[in-house]
Structures are given as C-alpha cells and as structure tokens.
C-alpha cells in the first residue's frame, strides 16, 4: 500500500502460523493493518506473480485501487515471499 506510517504496518503470514517451521521470511508479507484483516479474511490475496487480487466484494470499495498492483519485493530473490 506504500504506507509511510510504520505504526500501521503488520507482518502477515501467507499460510497460517503453525509453529516455528512456518515463521520465516518466505511465509510473510508486510501489510497495512486494515489490508492484513482483509487478507486474513480471504478478501485480498497475492497471486503467484506477486500481484494483489481483491474479491468481487471489494470491487466497489477504496480497495479496488490495489487490484493487480505488484508487490514491492525485497532486493534479494531469496527473501521474496512464497505465494505459489
């Protein structure tokens, strides 16, 4: 979301947290807190090309601006999230 307020950012697990083996950089993305909630509800997802996809329910909301936007990825590909 290119949020410039660190207090509003949260680490989100791509796949649910199931202990230490799921708590690693490739299973996480940094999201604004409201987007994190929608992500956890399945209304926002990230496809295998690192593009944001929003549900039909959000198409008429302010969140439509994020649809098809590509994530800003870390410089090192080894640190990219696993969205496959």
C-alpha positions as CSV (number, residue, x, y, z in Angstrom):
1,X,0.0,0.0,0.0
2,X,3.1,2.2,0.2
3,X,2.1,3.2,3.7
4,X,4.6,5.6,5.3
5,X,3.4,5.1,8.8
6,X,5.3,2.3,10.4
7,X,2.8,2.1,13.3
8,X,0.1,1.0,10.9
9,X,2.1,-1.9,9.4
10,X,1.9,-5.5,10.4
11,X,3.7,-8.7,9.5
12,X,1.2,-11.2,7.9
13,X,1.6,-14.9,7.4
14,X,0.8,-16.1,3.9
15,X,0.0,-19.5,5.2
16,X,-1.3,-19.8,8.8
17,X,1.2,-19.9,11.6
18,X,1.7,-23.4,12.8
19,X,4.8,-23.1,14.9
20,X,8.4,-22.2,14.3
21,X,8.6,-24.0,10.9
22,X,6.1,-21.6,9.4
23,X,7.6,-18.5,11.0
24,X,10.1,-17.5,8.3
25,X,10.6,-14.6,5.8
26,X,9.2,-16.5,2.8
27,X,5.9,-17.0,4.6
28,X,5.4,-13.4,5.3
29,X,4.4,-10.0,3.8
30,X,4.3,-6.6,5.4
31,X,0.8,-5.2,5.2
32,X,-1.1,-2.2,6.4
33,X,-3.3,-3.3,9.3
34,X,-6.7,-2.9,7.5
35,X,-5.3,-4.8,4.5
36,X,-4.0,-7.5,6.8
37,X,-7.5,-8.1,8.2
38,X,-8.9,-8.4,4.6
39,X,-6.1,-10.7,3.7
40,X,-6.8,-13.0,6.7
41,X,-10.5,-13.0,5.7
42,X,-9.6,-14.1,2.2
43,X,-10.9,-10.9,0.5
44,X,-7.4,-9.9,-0.6
45,X,-4.8,-12.4,-1.9
46,X,-1.5,-12.4,-3.7
47,X,-1.1,-14.4,-6.8
48,X,2.0,-16.4,-7.9
49,X,3.1,-13.3,-10.0
50,X,3.2,-11.2,-6.8
51,X,0.1,-9.3,-7.8
52,X,-2.7,-8.3,-5.4
53,X,-6.1,-9.7,-6.2
54,X,-9.2,-8.4,-4.5
55,X,-12.5,-10.2,-4.1
56,X,-15.6,-9.2,-6.0
57,X,-17.0,-7.9,-2.7
58,X,-14.3,-5.2,-2.6
59,X,-14.5,-4.1,-6.3
60,X,-16.8,-1.1,-5.4
61,X,-14.6,0.0,-2.4
62,X,-11.5,2.0,-1.9
63,X,-9.5,-1.2,-2.0
64,X,-10.1,-1.6,-5.8
65,X,-7.0,0.6,-6.3
66,X,-4.9,-2.3,-5.1
67,X,-6.2,-4.8,-7.6
68,X,-3.5,-6.1,-10.0
69,X,-0.8,-4.0,-8.2
70,X,2.5,-5.8,-8.0
71,X,4.1,-6.2,-4.6
72,X,7.3,-4.2,-3.8
73,X,9.6,-7.1,-3.3
74,X,12.9,-7.3,-1.3
75,X,16.1,-6.8,-3.3
76,X,17.2,-10.4,-2.7
77,X,15.0,-13.0,-4.5
78,X,15.8,-15.5,-1.7
79,X,13.8,-13.2,0.6
80,X,10.7,-13.0,-1.7
81,X,7.5,-14.4,-0.3
82,X,6.3,-17.8,-1.4
83,X,2.9,-17.0,-2.9
84,X,2.7,-20.1,-5.1
